Amino acid sequence: MVDDAAVRDDLRRQIRARLAEKRLPSLDGVSKSHRGTGRPCIVCRRAIGPTEVERELDGVGAVLIAHEVCYVL
């Protein structure tokens, strides 16, 4: 999904900006990884395909879905 260093750096900048503007929630909770379900990643907004790993984070009143790679950024 995010292979290029420049793409990862740009995505990190976007994540920091969205967190600062409260457009991307910051949640602590229980997470689990599984095969992608086609749902959109909350970080990069792209669909998570069945050949990719999807990270699901259950927070207070919300479930967030992200590519495993995006989650660790």
C-alpha positions as CSV (number, residue, x, y, z in Angstrom):
1,M,0.0,0.0,0.0
2,V,2.5,2.7,1.1
3,D,5.8,1.7,-0.3
4,D,7.6,4.9,-1.3
5,A,9.4,6.9,1.4
6,A,8.1,10.2,-0.1
7,V,4.5,8.9,0.0
8,R,4.9,7.8,3.6
9,D,6.3,11.2,4.6
10,D,3.5,13.0,2.9
11,L,0.9,10.7,4.6
12,R,2.6,11.3,8.0
13,R,2.3,15.1,7.4
14,Q,-1.4,14.7,6.5
15,I,-2.0,12.6,9.6
16,R,-0.4,15.1,11.9
17,A,-2.4,18.0,10.3
18,R,-5.7,16.0,10.5
19,L,-5.0,15.1,14.2
20,A,-4.2,18.7,15.0
21,E,-7.4,19.9,13.3
22,K,-9.5,17.2,15.1
23,R,-10.5,15.7,11.7
24,L,-8.8,12.4,12.5
25,P,-9.7,10.9,15.9
26,S,-7.0,9.7,18.3
27,L,-8.3,6.7,20.1
28,D,-6.9,4.2,22.5
29,G,-8.6,0.8,22.6
30,V,-8.4,-2.8,21.6
31,S,-7.2,-3.4,18.1
32,K,-7.1,-6.5,15.9
33,S,-5.7,-7.3,12.5
34,H,-7.4,-9.4,9.8
35,R,-7.8,-9.7,6.1
36,G,-9.0,-6.5,4.3
37,T,-12.8,-6.3,3.8
38,G,-12.9,-3.5,1.2
39,R,-13.8,-0.9,3.7
40,P,-12.1,2.5,3.4
41,C,-9.0,3.3,5.5
42,I,-9.6,6.2,7.8
43,V,-6.0,7.4,7.3
44,C,-5.4,7.3,3.5
45,R,-9.1,6.9,2.5
46,R,-8.4,4.0,0.1
47,A,-10.2,0.7,0.2
48,I,-8.5,-2.1,2.1
49,G,-8.4,-5.0,-0.3
50,P,-8.6,-8.7,0.6
51,T,-4.8,-9.1,0.0
52,E,-4.0,-6.4,2.5
53,V,-4.0,-6.4,6.3
54,E,-6.7,-4.4,7.9
55,R,-6.4,-3.0,11.5
56,E,-9.6,-2.5,13.4
57,L,-9.5,-0.3,16.5
58,D,-12.5,-0.4,18.9
59,G,-12.6,2.9,20.8
60,V,-15.3,4.5,22.9
61,G,-18.3,4.6,20.7
62,A,-16.3,4.2,17.5
63,V,-14.7,1.6,15.3
64,L,-11.8,2.8,13.2
65,I,-10.5,0.9,10.2
66,A,-7.0,1.4,8.7
67,H,-4.4,-0.4,6.6
68,E,-1.9,-2.1,8.9
69,V,0.8,0.1,7.2
70,C,-1.2,3.3,7.7
71,Y,-1.9,2.4,11.3
72,V,1.7,2.2,12.2
73,L,2.5,5.6,10.7
